[in-house]
């Protein structure tokens, strides 16, 4: 899938089983299209949500918590009170011992607590 996407963007490289370079046809992309894609990727990377704003039912669907009134001042200062608003990536890699402290109805997304900025 990644190779197909790269080919559409004019990818040039070698195939592991061949020594000759693989040339793809150059595709012209409008600047507006590229900008829309970049902004969409940035939006997905930085979208966060406070803990408790959403809850997950035991059957799987996620709902807006209508009783959520915001975080207290002390909770709002903690990175562990915020989650990435996307499918969990790091949560799947946690051990059972780490998952034991989580509430499955509230802690079903990746926390900001252990995030490290790139290039730091």
DATAVEN-V441439 format. One record per helix or strand. SS is the DSSP state (~ for helix, > for strand). FROM is the first residue (numbers start at 1). TO is the last residue. If there is no record, write none. Layout:
# DATAVEN-V441439
SS FROM TO
SS FROM TO
This chain:
# DATAVEN-V441439
~ 2 8
> 12 14
> 21 23
~ 31 46
> 48 50
> 54 56
> 62 64
~ 73 76
~ 79 81
> 82 84
~ 91 93
~ 96 99
> 111 111
